[in-house]
Amino acid sequence: MKGEYYFSPSQVAFYPASLREVYEYAGCWPVDGEWVSAELHEQLMNEQAAGRAISSDVNGNPVAIERPPLSRQQRSTHERRWRDSQLLATDGLVVRHRDQLETGKETTLLPVQYHELMSYRASLRDWPEEPLFPDSGGRPSVPDWLRRYVTP
């Protein structure tokens, strides 16, 4: 055992040399695994922790690269998840307000706040159809008073 890790360019993954027998027994030791020094492995892990991605160069050696930008589909998925989280975060406010109205109790929200809340929620639902979607800079504006309930 020459070093601590092996790198597989086809899997873009490191494999601990100490677990080689386990991987071989399971039939998943990479045929293209090449020895990597512990120092290089540590350096690459530090770069990955700093936001870079692990890749391989033309010779199959591990390198750290800048992360490629997300595709439009990935950005759309991210923005839809954000939108859904904002709707979920405000569901309780809507339910509480409606319950208070239906039971004749004083409402926690002022009528103008409830109107702003419902307008914001409508904007969230319409967000995927807006021209700036999925650019996060075009997200619907959050009323100031609502910021403590959501993640703008």
C-alpha positions in Angstrom: 0.0 0.0 0.0 1.8 3.1 -1.3 -0.4 5.9 0.0 -3.5 6.7 1.8 -5.9 7.3 -1.1 -6.7 6.3 -4.6 -8.5 8.6 -7.1 -10.8 7.3 -9.8 -11.2 9.8 -12.7 -14.2 7.8 -14.0 -16.0 8.1 -10.6 -14.4 11.4 -9.7 -14.0 10.0 -6.2 -11.3 9.2 -3.7 -11.0 5.7 -2.1 -9.2 5.1 1.1 -6.4 2.6 0.6 -7.2 1.0 3.9 -10.6 -0.1 2.6 -9.4 -1.5 -0.7 -10.1 -5.1 0.3 -13.6 -4.2 1.3 -14.3 -2.4 -2.0 -12.7 -5.3 -3.9 -14.8 -7.9 -2.0 -17.9 -5.8 -2.9 -16.8 -5.6 -6.5 -16.6 -1.8 -6.6 -12.9 -1.0 -6.4 -12.3 1.3 -9.4 -10.1 -0.2 -12.1 -8.7 3.3 -12.9 -7.8 4.1 -9.3 -4.4 5.8 -9.1 -2.5 6.5 -5.9 -2.7 10.0 -4.4 -0.6 11.3 -1.6 -2.2 12.2 1.7 -0.9 15.8 1.2 -2.6 16.2 -2.2 -5.8 14.6 -0.9 -5.9 17.0 2.1 -5.2 20.0 -0.2 -8.0 19.0 -2.5 -10.4 18.4 0.4 -9.6 21.9 1.7 -10.3 23.4 -1.7 -13.6 21.5 -2.0 -14.6 22.8 1.5 -13.8 26.3 0.2 -16.4 25.9 -2.6 -14.4 24.4 -5.5 -15.2 21.1 -7.2 -13.1 18.1 -7.6 -12.5 17.0 -11.2 -9.8 15.3 -13.2 -7.3 16.7 -15.7 -6.6 15.3 -19.1 -4.2 12.7 -17.5 -6.8 11.6 -15.0 -5.2 13.4 -12.0 -7.4 15.0 -9.4 -7.7 18.7 -9.6 -9.8 21.4 -8.0 -11.8 23.6 -10.4 -14.3 26.4 -10.1 -17.8 25.0 -9.9 -19.6 25.3 -13.2 -22.7 27.5 -13.1 -26.0 25.8 -12.4 -28.1 25.0 -15.5 -31.4 26.8 -16.0 -33.2 23.7 -14.9 -31.2 23.5 -11.7 -31.8 27.2 -11.0 -35.5 26.7 -11.7 -35.7 23.8 -9.3 -33.9 25.8 -6.6 -36.2 28.8 -7.1 -39.3 26.6 -7.0 -38.1 25.1 -3.7 -37.5 28.5 -2.3 -40.9 29.6 -3.4 -42.5 26.6 -1.8 -40.7 27.2 1.4 -42.0 30.8 1.5 -45.6 29.6 1.0 -45.1 27.0 3.7 -43.6 29.5 6.1 -46.7 31.8 5.7 -49.4 29.1 5.8 -49.7 29.4 9.5 -50.3 33.1 9.4 -53.1 32.6 6.9 -54.7 29.8 8.9 -54.5 31.7 12.1 -56.0 34.8 10.6 -58.9 32.9 9.0 -59.5 30.9 12.3 -59.6 34.2 14.3 -62.1 35.7 11.8 -64.3 32.7 11.8 -64.4 32.5 15.6 -65.0 36.2 16.0 -61.8 36.8 17.8 -59.5 39.8 17.3 -57.0 39.1 14.5 -53.3 39.2 15.1 -52.8 40.7 11.6 -54.2 44.0 10.7 -56.4 44.0 7.6 -53.7 45.7 5.5 -51.1 43.1 6.6 -53.4 40.3 5.7 -53.9 41.9 2.2 -50.2 42.3 1.8 -49.6 38.7 2.9 -52.1 37.4 0.4 -50.7 39.6 -2.4 -47.2 38.3 -1.6 -48.4 34.7 -1.7 -50.1 35.3 -5.1 -46.8 36.8 -6.3 -45.0 33.7 -5.1 -47.4 31.4 -7.1 -46.9 33.5 -10.2 -43.1 33.8 -9.8 -42.3 30.8 -12.2 -44.2 32.6 -15.0 -42.4 35.9 -14.6 -39.8 36.9 -17.2 -36.9 37.1 -14.7 -37.5 33.6 -13.4 -35.3 31.8 -12.3 -33.0 34.8 -11.5 -33.2 35.1 -7.7 -32.9 38.8 -8.1 -36.4 38.9 -9.5 -38.0 37.2 -6.5 -41.3 38.8 -5.2 -40.7 41.6 -2.7 -41.4 40.6 0.9 -43.4 43.1 3.0 -41.1 44.5 5.7 -43.3 43.3 8.6 -43.3 39.7 7.1 -39.4 39.4 7.0 -39.3 37.8 10.4 -41.4 34.9 9.1 -39.6 34.1 5.8 -36.2 33.9 4.2 -36.1 36.6 1.5 
